Amino acid sequence: MLEKLAAVRITALPEALDVVDTGDLIGLRLSADELLQLGEEPPAVDDPHAIVEHDVAMLLHRMDEQEARALMRIHAAWPPPPPGIVGQGSLAGLPVKVWLDGPDSFILVPRPYEADYRERVMS
């Protein structure tokens, strides 16, 4: 099932993001200066020029790690990311982000691709 993702996107100095405490929430380091934290409450960021905004651009497809790996074997030309590291690439020709963490694994899908993802991956 695809669900709306509640997240906060943070762009800041890499050294500021290195010490961000996301608590029990998952923080996906998308690049050296960008963090996507799942959940609605933004963390404290020690960078006066940080950009911290709620992100509503993604959908979340929750599954266990075995199911995510199976989908990647079928639909991706790149290897699954190591657990705890966000993977970014194409799945069935669509841009996605993949997080593998046992029963708490998921795939993030940009909202504009919802219909295509449902047709190509979920049917």
N, C-alpha and C positions, 0 to 999 in steps of 0.2 A: 504494500500500500504506500502510495506517495502521500506525504503530509507536508504542510507548510512548515518551513524552518524558521524558528526564532533564533536570531544570531546577531552578534555585534561585530562589525568589521573595524579593525584598528590599523591605521597606517602611522608608523612612528619610527624613531631611530632604532636600528637593530639592537643596540645595547639596552634600550628601554624595554623592548619586547622580550629580550632574554630573561628579564626578571619579573615579568608580569605573572601574578598569581591568579590563575583561573579557578582555584579552589577545586570543587568536585566537578566542574564543568570541563568539557573538552575544548581545548584550544588548538586549532589547526594552523600551523605556521605555513602560509602559502608562499611566502618569499622572505628574504631577510628583513624587509621592513613592513610586512603585512601579516596580520593575525586575524583569523575568523574564529570567534568564540561562540560556541553553541549556548543558547540561553539569552535572556533579555536584559540581564543586569550587566552593564559594562564594568570591567575591572578598572582599578586604578592604574594609570600609566604615567610614569615619571618622564614626561616629555611635554614641555609647554606648547609645542607645535603639533602635537599628535592630532590626528583626525579620528574621531570615534563616532561611528554612526550605526544605527540599527540597519540590518541588512535583511531585506525581504525578497531578494532576487533568486533564492534557491528553494528547491524542494528536497525533502529527505526521504530516502528509501531505506528503511531499517531492515536488517536481516542478520543472520549469524555469519560468521566468517566463512564457513564451508559454502554457503549459498553465494556469497560475494565472490569467492574464488571460482566457483563453477560458472557464474555469469562472465567473469573475466576470461576464463578459458574459451568460452563460446564467442564472445563479442569483442575482445580486446586483442590488439597486436603487441601489447606491452605486458611485462610481468607484474604480478600483484606487488604492491608496496609492502615493505616489512611492517609488522604490527607496530602501531604507535607513530608511524610516519604517513603523512597524507600523500596520496598518489594523485597525479593530475594527468589526464589524457583523454583519449577517445574511446568510447564504448558504443558499439553499434553505430559508429559514425557521429556520435554526439559528444560534446565536451562534458566531462564529469570530474568529480573529485571522489576518491575512494579512501575509506578509513577502515582498517582491519583491526579488530580488537575483540576476538572471541564472539560471545553472544551479542556484543554491543557494536557490531560492524554496521556500516552504512555506505550508501552512494549518494552524493549530492548532485542534483540535476538543475541546471538553470531553468527557471519557470517557462521561458519561451519555448523550450523543447519538451514540455510535458507530454503533449499528444504523441510526438515522435517516440519518446522514451517508452510510453505505454505500449505503443504498437510494436516497436522493434525489440524491446527487452522483456516486457511484462506479459506479452500475449503468448 
